[in-house]
């Protein structure tokens, strides 16, 4: 699901531990929203947010490992 960044005003974004640090292309996530994991691109801080269910995000991450 795609959401507007304003839906997450006041959220504290952190760089995902899965992002590479070599080229500053970072995925940022915010915690504290029950049942979902909001994700956005650090290069577009006012851009859209992709919202994943925590189960879907866990499945995605497990395929990367």
C-alpha positions as protocol buffer text, in pm:
chain_id: "A"
residue {
  index: 1
  type: UNK
  ca { x: 0 y: 0 z: 0 }
}
residue {
  index: 2
  type: UNK
  ca { x: 120 y: 351 z: -74 }
}
residue {
  index: 3
  type: UNK
  ca { x: 57 y: 632 z: 175 }
}
residue {
  index: 4
  type: UNK
  ca { x: 130 y: 1002 z: 204 }
}
residue {
  index: 5
  type: UNK
  ca { x: 421 y: 1097 z: 432 }
}
residue {
  index: 6
  type: UNK
  ca { x: 190 y: 1330 z: 628 }
}
residue {
  index: 7
  type: UNK
  ca { x: 19 y: 1023 z: 772 }
}
residue {
  index: 8
  type: UNK
  ca { x: 341 y: 961 z: 965 }
}
residue {
  index: 9
  type: UNK
  ca { x: 410 y: 1312 z: 1095 }
}
residue {
  index: 10
  type: UNK
  ca { x: 616 y: 1295 z: 1408 }
}
residue {
  index: 11
  type: UNK
  ca { x: 754 y: 954 z: 1316 }
}
residue {
  index: 12
  type: UNK
  ca { x: 1121 y: 893 z: 1385 }
}
residue {
  index: 13
  type: UNK
  ca { x: 1275 y: 738 z: 1075 }
}
residue {
  index: 14
  type: UNK
  ca { x: 1588 y: 525 z: 1092 }
}
residue {
  index: 15
  type: UNK
  ca { x: 1804 y: 377 z: 821 }
}
residue {
  index: 16
  type: UNK
  ca { x: 1734 y: 11 z: 772 }
}
residue {
  index: 17
  type: UNK
  ca { x: 2016 y: -219 z: 875 }
}
residue {
  index: 18
  type: UNK
  ca { x: 1969 y: -384 z: 535 }
}
residue {
  index: 19
  type: UNK
  ca { x: 2061 y: -64 z: 346 }
}
residue {
  index: 20
  type: UNK
  ca { x: 2410 y: -31 z: 206 }
}
residue {
  index: 21
  type: UNK
  ca { x: 2608 y: 267 z: 326 }
}
residue {
  index: 22
  type: UNK
  ca { x: 2845 y: 299 z: 30 }
}
residue {
  index: 23
  type: UNK
  ca { x: 2631 y: 518 z: -193 }
}
residue {
  index: 24
  type: UNK
  ca { x: 2383 y: 683 z: 44 }
}
residue {
  index: 25
  type: UNK
  ca { x: 2090 y: 501 z: -121 }
}
residue {
  index: 26
  type: UNK
  ca { x: 1905 y: 420 z: 196 }
}
residue {
  index: 27
  type: UNK
  ca { x: 1572 y: 273 z: 284 }
}
residue {
  index: 28
  type: UNK
  ca { x: 1431 y: 420 z: 603 }
}
residue {
  index: 29
  type: UNK
  ca { x: 1175 y: 262 z: 832 }
}
residue {
  index: 30
  type: UNK
  ca { x: 982 y: 376 z: 1136 }
}
residue {
  index: 31
  type: UNK
  ca { x: 879 y: 162 z: 1431 }
}
residue {
  index: 32
  type: UNK
  ca { x: 591 y: 202 z: 1668 }
}
residue {
  index: 33
  type: UNK
  ca { x: 302 y: 158 z: 1427 }
}
residue {
  index: 34
  type: UNK
  ca { x: 130 y: -167 z: 1532 }
}
residue {
  index: 35
  type: UNK
  ca { x: 97 y: -430 z: 1259 }
}
residue {
  index: 36
  type: UNK
  ca { x: 264 y: -233 z: 981 }
}
residue {
  index: 37
  type: UNK
  ca { x: 610 y: -126 z: 873 }
}
residue {
  index: 38
  type: UNK
  ca { x: 625 y: 208 z: 689 }
}
residue {
  index: 39
  type: UNK
  ca { x: 922 y: 238 z: 449 }
}
residue {
  index: 40
  type: UNK
  ca { x: 1050 y: 532 z: 242 }
}
residue {
  index: 41
  type: UNK
  ca { x: 1348 y: 648 z: 38 }
}
residue {
  index: 42
  type: UNK
  ca { x: 1593 y: 871 z: 226 }
}
residue {
  index: 43
  type: UNK
  ca { x: 1661 y: 1066 z: -95 }
}
residue {
  index: 44
  type: UNK
  ca { x: 1294 y: 1172 z: -106 }
}
residue {
  index: 45
  type: UNK
  ca { x: 1205 y: 1256 z: 255 }
}
residue {
  index: 46
  type: UNK
  ca { x: 877 y: 1421 z: 154 }
}
residue {
  index: 47
  type: UNK
  ca { x: 795 y: 1147 z: -98 }
}
residue {
  index: 48
  type: UNK
  ca { x: 553 y: 859 z: -67 }
}
residue {
  index: 49
  type: UNK
  ca { x: 568 y: 587 z: 195 }
}
residue {
  index: 50
  type: UNK
  ca { x: 521 y: 219 z: 120 }
}
residue {
  index: 51
  type: UNK
  ca { x: 335 y: 41 z: 397 }
}
residue {
  index: 52
  type: UNK
  ca { x: 387 y: -331 z: 451 }
}
residue {
  index: 53
  type: UNK
  ca { x: 222 y: -564 z: 696 }
}
residue {
  index: 54
  type: UNK
  ca { x: 479 y: -693 z: 942 }
}
residue {
  index: 55
  type: UNK
  ca { x: 430 y: -1052 z: 820 }
}
residue {
  index: 56
  type: UNK
  ca { x: 483 y: -949 z: 458 }
}
residue {
  index: 57
  type: UNK
  ca { x: 795 y: -750 z: 550 }
}
residue {
  index: 58
  type: UNK
  ca { x: 933 y: -1046 z: 746 }
}
residue {
  index: 59
  type: UNK
  ca { x: 882 y: -1274 z: 446 }
}
residue {
  index: 60
  type: UNK
  ca { x: 1054 y: -1025 z: 217 }
}
residue {
  index: 61
  type: UNK
  ca { x: 1354 y: -989 z: 447 }
}
residue {
  index: 62
  type: UNK
  ca { x: 1388 y: -1365 z: 494 }
}
residue {
  index: 63
  type: UNK
  ca { x: 1421 y: -1409 z: 117 }
}
residue {
  index: 64
  type: UNK
  ca { x: 1714 y: -1164 z: 116 }
}
residue {
  index: 65
  type: UNK
  ca { x: 1911 y: -1340 z: 386 }
}
